[in-house]
Amino acid sequence: MPFFSYDNIKITGIASAVPTQRVCVDAFADEFGQDTVEKFTKMTGVRSFRRTLPHQTASDLGFVAAQNLLEKLDVDRDEIGALIFIAHSVDYRRPATACVLHKRLKLSTDCAAIDIGLGCSATVYGLGTAASMMNCSDIRKALVITGETLTKMVNSKDKSVAMLFGDGGSAMLLEKEEDHPLHVLLKTDGEGYRSIIAPAGGFRNMDAPHDDFVWPDGNIRSLYNTYMNGTDVFAFTIRDVPDSIQEFLRRTGTGVEDYDCFAVHQANQYIHKQLSKKTGIPMEKMPLCLDRYGNTSAPAVTMTLCDRYGETSGEVISTMFCCFGVGLSWGVASAKISTDNIFPIIETDEIFTEGIINSPF
């Protein structure tokens, strides 16, 4: 059973970044109708989201977040022994985007850099992976960078997701330090791999046509666009996620009352309400930022912390992370974090122009 428990891994800091371009869901009224937009907002809570520029990527957002984090904490970059980048929105099919970030952040060659291809569960899987690497090596500091540019894979005519997803990036600095417990529980159900999927563009189906067509759910999209089976995802969320939270509480010997904040994946506000009912977590302990940033997938929970605590200082919060979605993949983690080192969300138009390659070199 993949349950990890450490007593020497500290989340030293968290930073996040979003694109400057803000899109209001009201702008979709001409496409979908005002009634559809109003019903969507009432159900999901999303009123706006952020959209990247054409050449702006998840790694650009993650870079800005990580750069901000390292500068604010005055970190010696030679001390970073691992960089983990977790996203589906990678820069290239090869090389690993982590290597590009390694260059941009000017890290030492004595640093392991790897990509992990996950979405909504990125934060908890990143914590588990980085902590495991640190625990059995001489690595003392590690960066976990998450990001997604979901708006680039959504069909603007698809009313099921066009107003839901937003772009964002986050960075966490982990550090070895005694008397800092970190617990992580990870889960997977590959039977649901088709529940959230972009069928074309990978090596399984490289040459699929780009034509838009009407899918069985009545929405218009191409095979390169993201498809989400909302019914399946909702059923999984309210069935498996509460059970995993309860399992995590049992394994750690804790209760809901022991946590100051539950950083829950920003799927939609209705799911938050259902999780609150099933677990007994008070809604006021489950902050939301999806109303302004949409569902950003990989960086959603860390962005939520930056949104909630970015202007707060002098507190140490006992935090539970709960991430779930595409895969199907999910997990729960807990740690104590100083709000002094949770920084406000940055807006950026940063683009790594060197990385735009349109001709042989």
Summary of the structure (lengths in Angstrom):
residues: 361
radius of gyration: 19.4
end to end distance: 48.3
largest distance: 58.8
contacts: 1288
relative contact order: 0.21
helix: 35%
strand: 28%
